[in-house]
Every structure is written in C-alpha cells, then in structure tokens.
Amino acid sequence: MSYRVGTVAYLNAKPLTWALEQRQVPGIEAVPAVPSKLGAMLLAGELDAAIVSSVVALRNPELVILPEAGCIAADGPVQSVLLFSRCHIQQIRTVALDTSSLTSVALTEILLRLRYGLSPAFRPMPPDLPAMLSEADAALLIGDPGLAQYFRGPEAAAYDVLDLGRAWREWTGLPFVFAAWVGPRRMLHGELPFLLRRGRAQSAAAIPEIARREGARLGLPESVCRHYLEHSIRYDFGPRERQGYELFGRYLAELGLDRPRESQVGP
C-alpha cells in the first residue's frame, strides 16, 4: 500500500521529511504543498497524513497527532517564532501577523492576552519586518523568515524581541508543540506511523547535509542551521510535549480560538 503525505519546505521540518522527499522510504509518496493548503487537503481525504500546525488537530476532532511519527516542538527558545516590537511589550496596541502558521498566531494571542493582559488589534501582513513595523507596534515572524531575521537581520537589534518558545516555557514550564504529523484517527494504529518514524530516523541522520543545503538556501551559516535543528527544535512527542499540547488546547478553548475556521486550516 502507498500513502500520500504532505510536506512543507521549512528548515525545521526537514529532520522529519528529508528521507521521504528523497524517496528513501518505500510506500510513501511525499506531496509538497504550501502550508495553507495542507489542512484542507487532509480534511478532503487527499492526504493520509501531513506536517501541519498543532492547532489544526485541536480545531478538527476527526484529525489526531500521530505521536510515533514525531513533531516540531521547543522546550525553551525556538529562535524562529519571534515577536519584534518597537516599544515595550506592555505598550503594544497593534500586531502585524505573518499568518503562515496558525499555531504561532494563536500562541501570540494567548501570550499577549493571558500572560501579559493585553488586547491588541491583529492584522495579517506579508513577512517583511520593516513594512510590518511601519504599520504596527509589533510584528510576528515565523519559520525560515523569523530565523533568518534573527541571525542576519541588522535591524533586528533595534527592536525588542520576544521568543515565543521561551515565553511559553517560562510561563507554563512545558514544551510547546508548533506542528506535528497529523492524520485521520484510522491512521493511528496502522503501518503509516511506522513508516513515518523510519523516515524520521533516516532524515535525522542527514542533518549535516540538511544544514549545508538549507543554509545555502537561506543565506545562513551551516553551523547556525545545524545548531538550530539539533538543539532548538525537539522532534519527540513525549509525555511533556503532550502536556504542553493539551494545555495549549485548553487556552484555545478559553479564548474561543478552538473552533474550526473554513479559511484557516493550514499550519
């Protein structure tokens, strides 16, 4: 049997998907897609599993995390999900959002509202930091743009930077699960999680090569990419990651952010 699984081009997903994209795991067809399409493809039955934001599973009870397959999490600073602000955090009134990750957008709202007691206005914008901060007090950058801005954006030093992975860990004492392998419940106990776990093991062995190639693509040193993949990102969905994931779900419900949104089913 062959399975179709959705993958994304982000650096932090490569230790889960590299071997699949290189066709090294028989029985798996990797289907690359932009993040905004993967959740919809899963719900439409076009994919058997996909790397999607954890919020997709929390908002759609017919989907579940496949724990053996792995996740994209952080137990402290994540370095690639960052809120840049041109004022003190307590003075933030407007936030420009890079909406490429629904989970990170929801986490931003949870932290600002519940941890810091703020009620800012949010507006979606393309991930261009100077343009975002020309129209808002703060700007959320996610994934490769966030990582690149953090390490090679000279203007970043002029702003306050809140690492959302660090903020969540300091607040809750738990890791935060940004994304994971997600699929229909029927896939939980079949062959697919085993194949994805095999792909993950083979991909993890290729981290030096991933860091070299992706560093060139992003304009970042290989050493930065390798340290990020090996130390900032966690790929095991263990007991503490599950606790963090479930707590995130409770905060989503508290703020009314847990309902499926037709236009928001991607990572």
Backbone hydrogen bonds, N-H to C=O, Kabsch-Sander energy under -0.5 kcal/mol:
donor,donor_aa,acceptor,acceptor_aa,energy
3,Y,27,G,-2.8
5,V,3,Y,-0.5
5,V,29,E,-2.5
6,G,49,A,-2.4
7,T,31,V,-1.7
13,A,10,Y,-1.1
14,K,10,Y,-0.7
14,K,11,L,-1.4
16,L,13,A,-2.0
17,T,13,A,-1.5
18,W,14,K,-2.9
19,A,199,G,-0.5
21,E,17,T,-2.6
22,Q,18,W,-1.7
23,R,20,L,-1.4
24,Q,19,A,-2.9
28,I,25,V,-1.4
29,E,3,Y,-3.3
30,A,28,I,-0.6
31,V,5,V,-3.4
33,A,7,T,-2.0
37,K,34,V,-2.2
38,L,34,V,-0.8
38,L,35,P,-0.7
39,G,35,P,-0.7
41,M,37,K,-2.2
42,L,38,L,-2.4
43,L,39,G,-2.4
44,A,40,A,-1.8
45,G,42,L,-1.5
46,E,41,M,-2.4
47,L,41,M,-0.9
48,D,4,R,-3.3
49,A,4,R,-1.0
50,A,182,V,-2.0
51,I,6,G,-1.9
52,V,50,A,-0.9
52,V,180,A,-2.1
54,S,178,F,-1.6
56,V,53,S,-1.6
57,A,53,S,-0.7
58,L,54,S,-1.8
59,R,55,V,-1.9
60,N,56,V,-0.8
63,L,60,N,-2.6
64,V,183,G,-2.9
66,L,181,W,-2.9
69,A,66,L,-1.5
70,G,66,L,-0.8
70,G,67,P,-0.6
71,C,235,Y,-1.6
72,I,179,A,-3.2
73,A,71,C,-0.5
73,A,234,R,-2.5
74,A,176,F,-2.0
82,L,141,L,-2.4
83,L,162,L,-2.6
84,F,82,L,-0.7
84,F,139,A,-2.9
85,S,160,D,-2.6
86,R,137,D,-2.4
91,Q,88,H,-2.3
92,I,89,I,-1.5
95,V,121,A,-2.6
96,A,138,A,-2.9
97,L,123,R,-2.9
98,D,140,L,-1.0
99,T,97,L,-0.9
101,S,98,D,-0.7
103,T,267,P,-0.9
105,V,101,S,-1.9
106,A,102,L,-2.4
107,L,103,T,-2.8
108,T,104,S,-2.2
109,E,105,V,-1.9
110,I,106,A,-2.5
111,L,107,L,-2.8
112,L,108,T,-2.5
113,R,109,E,-2.4
114,L,110,I,-2.8
115,R,110,I,-0.9
115,R,111,L,-1.1
116,Y,111,L,-2.0
118,L,112,L,-3.3
121,A,93,R,-2.7
123,R,95,V,-2.3
125,M,97,L,-2.6
128,D,126,P,-2.4
132,M,128,D,-2.8
133,L,129,L,-2.7
134,S,130,P,-0.8
135,E,131,A,-0.5
135,E,132,M,-1.2
136,A,132,M,-1.0
137,D,94,T,-0.6
138,A,94,T,-1.4
139,A,84,F,-2.9
140,L,96,A,-2.8
141,L,82,L,-2.6
141,L,139,A,-0.6
143,G,80,S,-1.3
146,G,142,I,-0.6
147,L,143,G,-2.7
148,A,144,D,-2.8
149,Q,145,P,-2.3
150,Y,146,G,-2.3
151,F,147,L,-1.9
152,R,148,A,-2.7
153,G,149,Q,-1.6
156,A,153,G,-1.7
157,A,154,P,-0.8
158,A,155,E,-1.7
159,Y,156,A,-1.8
160,D,85,S,-2.3
162,L,83,L,-2.6
163,D,161,V,-0.6
164,L,81,V,-2.3
164,L,162,L,-0.7
167,A,163,D,-2.6
168,W,164,L,-2.2
169,R,165,G,-2.1
170,E,166,R,-2.7
171,W,167,A,-1.7
172,T,168,W,-2.9
173,G,169,R,-2.2
176,F,74,A,-2.8
178,F,72,I,-2.1
178,F,176,F,-0.8
179,A,72,I,-1.6
180,A,52,V,-2.2
181,W,70,G,-1.9
182,V,50,A,-2.5
182,V,180,A,-0.6
183,G,64,V,-2.4
185,R,62,E,-1.1
187,M,184,P,-2.1
188,L,185,R,-2.0
190,G,187,M,-0.8
195,L,191,E,-2.0
196,L,192,L,-2.7
197,R,193,P,-2.2
198,R,194,F,-2.1
199,G,195,L,-2.4
200,R,196,L,-2.3
201,A,197,R,-2.3
202,Q,198,R,-2.3
203,S,199,G,-2.4
204,A,200,R,-2.8
205,A,201,A,-1.4
206,A,203,S,-1.4
207,I,204,A,-1.5
210,I,206,A,-2.8
211,A,207,I,-3.2
212,R,208,P,-1.8
213,R,209,E,-2.5
214,E,210,I,-3.0
215,G,211,A,-1.8
216,A,212,R,-1.6
217,R,213,R,-1.8
218,L,214,E,-2.5
219,G,215,G,-1.4
220,L,215,G,-2.4
225,C,221,P,-1.9
226,R,222,E,-2.6
227,H,223,S,-2.4
228,Y,224,V,-2.3
229,L,225,C,-2.3
230,E,226,R,-2.4
231,H,227,H,-2.3
232,S,227,H,-0.9
232,S,228,Y,-1.0
233,I,228,Y,-1.7
234,R,73,A,-3.0
237,F,67,P,-0.6
238,G,236,D,-1.1
242,R,238,G,-2.4
243,Q,239,P,-2.1
244,G,240,R,-2.4
245,Y,241,E,-2.6
246,E,242,R,-2.8
247,L,243,Q,-2.3
248,F,244,G,-2.3
249,G,245,Y,-1.9
250,R,246,E,-1.8
251,Y,247,L,-2.2
252,L,248,F,-2.4
253,A,249,G,-2.1
254,E,250,R,-2.2
255,L,251,Y,-1.8
256,G,253,A,-1.1
257,L,252,L,-3.4
258,D,252,L,-0.6
261,R,264,Q,-0.6
264,Q,261,R,-2.5
